[in-house]
Amino acid sequence: MLIYMVRHGQTDWNAESRLQGQKDIPLNDIGRQQATGNGAALKRILGSSAPEFDFVASPLGRTRETMERLRRAMGLDPDAYRTDERLKEVSFGDWEGYTLPELKRLVPERIAERRVAKWDFIPPGADAESYEILSWRVGAWLKDVTKPTVCVSHGGVIRALFKLSGEMDAEEAAVAAIPQDRVLKVVDGSLSWI
């Protein structure tokens, strides 16, 4: 299995450290530059083999824009990719749009619970998920990867990959920094930033 994973470029909510989850927040100028830069890096890495890859993205707008900018920088048709619902970011439920300091003032006991077991913590809200629940979706997607793939998704999805691959334990993966200006290479369960 060969996958090149890219986190979507920065949004204003990323810059403000807001829990974004499945809210459809667009890229900002820095995020657009990151997406184009990741595309240039992939063009150097993949060269003429790029058309042999499957290109797939989360259906959220920030990942689609990242994919389209990335493909344009690679000299490929920006619209020739598919989306997969399983690649959406973890849902933070009712907490989406808040920063952790804001939530600490509003619900300090819940933030304390999250700090103790972040991987398994489920925020309030009917659609909220833990990272563990997210990893079930990501694991199901991984089982369907049958050819070399370029994937644009989210920080939580990449955290799930680190856990599923055994590169990190759950709590380490839950707090791992996931850059937006680098590409993660996944080869047969081994992960490395390039």
Helices and strands as residue ranges (DSSP letters): E 2-7, H 12-15, H 29-46, G 47-52, E 54-57, H 61-73, E 82-83, G 85-87, G 93-95, H 100-106, H 108-116, H 131-143, E 149-153, H 155-165, H 170-175, E 183-187, E 190-193
